């Protein structure tokens, strides 16, 4: 039988790795670091949006609790807002929120992963 609690934990850590890759791809796209194109960062960002959806479904199935599920919803919203903040037609201060929000997304994802770890460490009832 598939252990959904373990799947939830793995999805949380997969999200953290995916965000780290996103930071790397952003760096590759900066003109100061070689300007290889920001397109990979943009495409990966849209793919990154799928993981919180899967996290949400598994969190509900393992009864992760309202706080954890609420954190995942917030994560989903923040990831969804990222392209809006990064739009080049926005003023520079709005585009700067994109970078700050990326840090918040990583920290929030880390807290969710820690909560998932505590779920898997809890003895079965």
C-alpha positions as CSV (number, residue, x, y, z in Angstrom):
1,X,0.0,0.0,0.0
2,X,1.2,3.5,-0.8
3,X,2.1,5.5,2.3
4,X,0.5,8.9,1.5
5,X,2.2,10.5,4.5
6,X,5.5,9.7,2.9
7,X,4.3,10.9,-0.5
8,X,3.3,14.2,1.2
9,X,6.7,14.6,2.8
10,X,8.5,13.8,-0.5
11,X,6.4,16.3,-2.4
12,X,7.3,19.0,0.2
13,X,11.0,18.3,-0.2
14,X,10.7,18.1,-4.0
15,X,9.2,21.6,-3.9
16,X,12.2,22.9,-1.9
17,X,14.6,21.4,-4.5
18,X,12.5,22.9,-7.3
19,X,12.7,26.3,-5.7
20,X,16.5,26.0,-5.4
21,X,16.6,25.1,-9.1
22,X,14.5,28.2,-9.8
23,X,17.0,30.4,-8.0
24,X,19.8,28.8,-10.1
25,X,17.9,29.4,-13.4
26,X,17.3,33.0,-12.4
27,X,21.0,33.5,-11.9
28,X,21.7,32.1,-15.3
29,X,19.4,34.6,-16.8
30,X,21.0,37.6,-15.3
31,X,23.1,39.6,-17.7
32,X,25.9,40.0,-15.0
33,X,26.2,36.2,-14.9
34,X,26.2,35.4,-18.6
35,X,22.7,36.3,-19.7
36,X,21.8,32.7,-20.9
37,X,18.1,33.8,-21.1
38,X,15.5,34.1,-18.5
39,X,13.2,31.8,-20.4
40,X,14.2,28.7,-18.5
41,X,13.4,30.5,-15.3
42,X,10.0,31.5,-16.6
43,X,9.1,28.1,-17.8
44,X,10.3,26.3,-14.7
45,X,8.3,28.8,-12.6
46,X,5.0,27.7,-14.3
47,X,5.9,24.1,-13.8
48,X,6.7,24.9,-10.1
49,X,3.0,25.8,-9.7
50,X,2.0,22.2,-10.0
51,X,3.7,20.9,-6.9
52,X,1.7,22.9,-4.3
53,X,-1.5,21.5,-6.0
54,X,-0.3,18.0,-5.4
55,X,0.8,18.9,-1.9
56,X,-2.7,20.3,-1.2
57,X,-4.3,17.0,-2.3
58,X,-2.0,14.8,-0.3
59,X,-2.2,17.1,2.8
60,X,-6.0,16.7,2.8
61,X,-5.7,12.9,2.3
62,X,-3.3,12.5,5.2
63,X,-5.3,14.9,7.4
64,X,-2.3,17.2,7.9
65,X,-4.4,19.8,9.7
66,X,-5.9,23.2,9.0
67,X,-2.7,25.1,9.7
68,X,-0.6,23.0,7.3
69,X,-3.3,23.1,4.6
70,X,-3.7,26.8,5.1
71,X,0.1,27.2,4.6
72,X,-0.1,25.2,1.4
73,X,-2.9,27.5,0.1
74,X,-0.8,30.5,0.9
75,X,2.2,28.9,-0.9
76,X,0.0,28.2,-3.9
77,X,-1.2,31.9,-4.0
78,X,2.4,33.2,-3.6
79,X,3.7,31.0,-6.4
80,X,0.8,32.1,-8.6
81,X,1.5,35.8,-7.9
82,X,5.2,35.5,-8.9
83,X,4.6,36.1,-12.7
84,X,2.5,39.1,-11.9
85,X,5.1,40.8,-9.8
86,X,7.9,40.0,-12.4
87,X,6.0,41.6,-15.3
88,X,8.4,44.1,-17.0
89,X,5.6,46.7,-17.4
90,X,5.5,47.0,-13.6
91,X,7.5,49.7,-11.7
92,X,10.9,48.4,-10.4
93,X,9.7,48.3,-6.8
94,X,6.9,45.9,-7.7
95,X,9.3,43.7,-9.7
96,X,11.5,43.7,-6.6
97,X,8.7,42.0,-4.7
98,X,9.3,39.0,-7.0
99,X,12.7,38.4,-5.4
100,X,11.5,38.9,-1.8
101,X,8.5,36.6,-2.4
102,X,10.8,33.9,-3.7
103,X,12.6,33.9,-0.4
104,X,9.2,33.8,1.5
105,X,8.1,30.9,-0.7
106,X,11.3,28.9,0.1
107,X,10.9,29.6,3.9
108,X,7.2,28.8,3.8
109,X,8.0,25.6,1.9
110,X,10.6,24.6,4.4
111,X,8.1,25.1,7.3
112,X,5.6,22.9,5.5
113,X,8.2,20.3,4.9
114,X,9.1,20.3,8.6
115,X,5.4,19.8,9.5
116,X,5.2,16.9,7.0
117,X,8.3,15.4,8.6
118,X,6.6,15.5,12.0
119,X,3.6,13.7,10.4
120,X,5.8,10.9,9.2
121,X,7.6,10.7,12.6
122,X,4.3,10.4,14.5
123,X,3.5,6.8,15.7
124,X,0.6,5.2,13.8
125,X,-2.6,5.1,15.8
